């Protein structure tokens, strides 16, 4: 679940976007302070950087669309190059572990 600070920044970003104003750290801080909110200081900077190169309209429209959402693509592009290979190896190891049949019992035995 999102923290109060995170939600305040997200709602502020949506308000700025709705008014067709560029989302920046300073504008997020001003809007939150004007509303009487207090937040951890790193949230506005983090959110402003995350939304810098993302089309917010498509992000809003693709909520729940799975891996086609731009935010998911942004997260995937920032992972380490070898991370995907390591995950594949881990999955192979998990699959090669003993199954229920190898342990002489099944679901209905």
N, C-alpha and C positions, 0 to 999 in steps of 0.2 A: 504494500500500500504506500502511496506517495505521502511524503511529509507535508506539513502545512506550508513550509517555505517553498517546496517544489511546486505545490499547487498554486501558490500565490504568483510565482513566476510564470507558470503556464497560462493562467488566466490573464495575467497582464500582457503576455505575448499575444494571446488571442484578441484582446481588446485593441492593442496596437495594430495588429494585422487587419482587424475589422475596420479601423479608421484609415487604412492604407498608409501606415507609418512604418518605417523600417525598424525592426526589432534590434535594439542595442542595449548594452548593459546600463548605460546612463538612463535611458528612457524607461527601462524596467524598474530601476531603483526609484525614479521620480514617481512613477505611477503607484508603486507599492507604498511608498512613504506618504503620498497624498491620500491613499486609502486608509492610512493609519496602521499598516502592517509592519511587522518586524520579521526579518528573515536572516538566515546565515548569509554572510557576504559573498560566498562563492557561487551561489545559485544563479544570479543574473548573468554573470560572466560566462558560466558554463552553458546556460541555455542560449544566450546570444551567439556564442561560437557554434553551437550545435545547429542553430537555425540559419546561419550565415549563407550557406550555399544550397538551401533546401527550399523548394517551392511549397509554401505552407498550404496553399489551396489543394494541391495534390496530396499532401500529407493528411489533411483533414478528410478528403474524399476517399482515401484508401485505407481508412481505419478498419482493421479487421480483414483486410484483403490478403493477409499472409505475407509471404516473402516479397511481394511486388511493391510493398510500401517503401518509399524513399528512405525512411529512417532505418529500416532493416538493411538496406543496401549500404548506407553510410556506416553502420556498425560493422558489417561484414568486411568492408574495404579497409577498416582500420585494424583488423586482426593480423597477427604475425603470419608470415608466409607458411611456416611449418606447422601452424596450429591445426589446419585441416587434416594434414597427414597424420598428426598425432592422434586426433580424434578417430580417424579411420582405423588406426592400429588398435586403439582401445576397444572399439566396437568388435573388431575381429577377435580379440582376446576374450571378450565377454561371451561371444557366440560360441567359442571353442570350449568353454567350460562345460562341466557335466550337465546333462539334461536330466529330466525326471526319469526317463527310460533307463538311463545308466545307473540309477540309484535303486533299482528294483521296486519302484512303486510308481503309481500313476494317480491321477486325480480320482478315479473311480474304483481303485483296488481296495 
